[in-house]
Amino acid sequence: MEAARSLIPLLADEAPRTENARRLTDASVTALRQSGLFRLGTPAAHGGLGAGVRTAVDVCEELAHGCAASSWIVGIAYGGNLFASQLAEAERATVWKHDADAVVCGTANPSGTAQRADNGWLLSGSWPWISGIHHAQWTLLGFAWTNNEGETERGMALVPTSALTVADVWHVAGMRGTGSNTAVADDVYVPDSRIISLTDMANGTYQRRHPDEPRITFHLSINLPLVATAVGIAAEALQQVVMAAARGKRAVSPLHHLVAEAPSHQLNVADAATLIDTARLHLRRAADEVDTQARAGRRPELPDRARLRMDAAHAMRCAREAVSLLLDTAGAGSFADGSVLQRAWRDIETASRHAAFSIQTSKEIYGRALLGASLPTSPVI
């Protein structure tokens, strides 16, 4: 946390250049790397921190005060390295033996095509929206295959990023600095030893590979730090609005001279602060429970997994609503180009639409779990 806090001024200074470049600047990447924050999810046996989800959540919230994209990429690195750490020891050594700060990015969404080859797969096609691909040495590509029982399985293939082509398609309103471009593969060979099965991950197979390490066996381990980015965005927006009011910002209302004197703005700020606290409480509760279950080597039961997913989506929604209220108080000037609050608005509006945080989907899953209604058998639920 001290390392993350110390980087806020530099990351904030680099944030406009990060956005214009649509990827992290060299200065930001170097600072994050030297601080050790790219190795949060790397196993301690390979020079990493082996940090729990709560630590990753707290760090990502802090970093977002300086740069949302930097925070997001640290969260991506945490999740990607956590996934890769489930591979056999020989493959883990390949990833981190010569560089404990090596970053793994990727997507679990199945895309492209996969053909069986000698003890492995040939992957071709495109995989969109891979955050951090410009800064990662390795990339996880989601794909699907038919097992011996005729059932469809999902997994991820670990590929050297250098074996891929990156299509520059990330032209978006917010979170521009994440560089979430498309990976393109053309008959890239991946041995079976670098395949992660989502089913095996969910049922605890990989937990038994490294019994001395807490093993997180479901998707929330990578999603919660990304929610923390949104909470950090909202918390920084609150800080900016409160500081402006404290410096005597004038109100446009004919009823009050200063923003701080207007009850409408007082209520807005109070509501926003409470929404941020609500988001943080849900987020931290979920992170602590994920860590507790991981240390015990357990997978939460379905109703608990549904609630944890709901925690994440609800926290994201609260953070977004808080920023909206704060912009009501900050006024139309906040939407000027170059405004920190305008960037916060664009970033959180974009980040909160990530498919993993769909409030509608999370509500339906949680409601079904509470009422005992059927849910599809899926390793991501």
Summary of the structure (lengths in Angstrom):
residues: 381
radius of gyration: 21.2
end to end distance: 31.0
largest distance: 76.6
contacts: 1369
relative contact order: 0.12
helix: 56%
strand: 15%
